[in-house]
Amino acid sequence: MILVTGVGGNLGSAALAALRAGGAAATGSSRTPGEGTRHLDFDDHASLDLTGVSTLVLISAGYAEDDQVVGRHKAVLDAAVRDGVNHVVYTSLTTAGDHLGFALAHRATERLVRASGPPWTILRNGLYAELFGGLLIWAGDGVESAFGDGALAAVAREDLADAAAAVAANPARHSGRVYDLVGTPITAGQVADQLRVPHRTIGLGEYRRRLLDETPGLLPFQPPLLASIATGIRHGFLDGTAPDLTDLLGRPARDPLAMAVAAASATRPEASL
Ligand SMILES: NC(=O)c1ccc[n+]([C@@H]2O[C@H](COP(=O)([O-])OP(=O)(O)OC[C@H]3O[C@@H](n4cnc5c(N)ncnc54)[C@H](OP(=O)(O)O)[C@@H]3O)[C@@H](O)[C@H]2O)c1
């Protein structure tokens, strides 16, 4: 049995759907399970029962400080070893993301995965096209960002889910492999062109100020994390391409520009239409 964690989230739910669509014997887990899925909360160690699981697709459980994220992942890996899981697939962060504020938790988890014992596969996921589009800020008659003219090798989240499903369905073929799953470079200007609005670049200081002063609901670690994404893209550290995604998919990748445009459209205020 394949188990995909975090199926209450976008990536986990899409990976489980792809596995099931391909006829694999797969289930999911979540902190908020539905019918046919297990209750697993990485923060509640008593809930971490992986008996009967052959392949574990460990969807990273971010959105917290590094010590909490790494602690979560260690707890579920310990349970995987204890309960006899045969293969661990971990959704990590693209190699080029080493400069990003949340890279350390991924690399620390990769170390834990490699040391845990069972065969493993590491999927170094690129930044989502949906994230890139969603980070554009609507202002006046157009969009603003701190990305400048920098490009991101953005990838559609559904493609990452399909890649995870392809690996989990045939884990032995991918044992000990690290895949860099990035897409095609896109810029904020290209997204704005598709939306037929101007794109204006703001400085990183102004971006951080807006995150700190004008963005309610952000947790303390999030402004530096988002600023690290902006400087990484702006200065050309996240635009490199690699063949691994299309190799795993066995087909062309979805168009990341279309995904980013859709995500930016979804946040467009009525007043700017
Ligand atoms: N590459 C990128 O651009 C990018 C962007 C954002 C995030 N990420 C990372 O990729 C992961 C999946 O992305 P997504 O789009 O599916 O994110 P999402 O829709 O926001 O889902 C959050 C995920 O974190 C899991 N999670 C959080 N706390 C958990 C806990 N205590 N125990 C178990 N699971 C926990 C959730 O599982 P349940 O709700 O089902 O329990 C869910 O799978 C994120 O968690 C984050 O680490 C990557």
The ligand as a Gaussian input file, in Angstrom:
#p B3LYP/6-31G(d) Opt

LIG

0 1
 N        7.426000      24.484000      -4.049000
 C        6.634000      25.482000      -3.649000
 O        6.447000      26.495000      -4.355000
 C        5.935000      25.390000      -2.327000
 C        5.048000      26.417000      -1.981000
 C        4.386000      26.317000      -0.767000
 C        4.632000      25.222000       0.061000
 N        5.508000      24.254000      -0.319000
 C        5.791000      23.077000       0.529000
 O        5.169000      21.962000      -0.092000
 C        4.204000      21.381000       0.803000
 C        2.996000      20.953000       0.002000
 O        2.511000      22.074000      -0.706000
 P        0.947000      22.335000      -0.820000
 O        0.768000      23.271000      -1.937000
 O        0.178000      21.053000      -0.826000
 O        0.665000      23.089000       0.551000
 P       -0.757000      23.319000       1.277000
 O       -1.863000      23.100000       0.300000
 O       -0.681000      24.613000       1.970000
 O       -0.796000      22.148000       2.350000
 C       -0.028000      22.186000       3.546000
 C        0.490000      20.787000       3.773000
 O        1.212000      20.697000       4.999000
 C        0.722000      19.545000       5.715000
 N        0.927000      19.715000       7.144000
 C        1.023000      20.878000       7.833000
 N        1.163000      20.614000       9.137000
 C        1.185000      19.264000       9.274000
 C        1.311000      18.373000      10.367000
 N        1.420000      18.809000      11.622000
 N        1.273000      17.047000      10.125000
 C        1.124000      16.560000       8.871000
 N        1.013000      17.359000       7.778000
 C        1.029000      18.690000       7.996000
 C       -0.747000      19.518000       5.335000
 O       -1.329000      18.267000       5.620000
 P       -2.870000      18.098000       6.147000
 O       -3.532000      19.446000       6.114000
 O       -3.523000      17.130000       5.213000
 O       -2.751000      17.543000       7.525000
 C       -0.647000      19.783000       3.853000
 O       -0.225000      18.639000       3.126000
 C        3.936000      22.451000       1.858000
 O        3.558000      21.873000       3.083000
 C        5.255000      23.180000       1.932000
 O        6.154000      22.484000       2.797000
 C        6.144000      24.303000      -1.498000

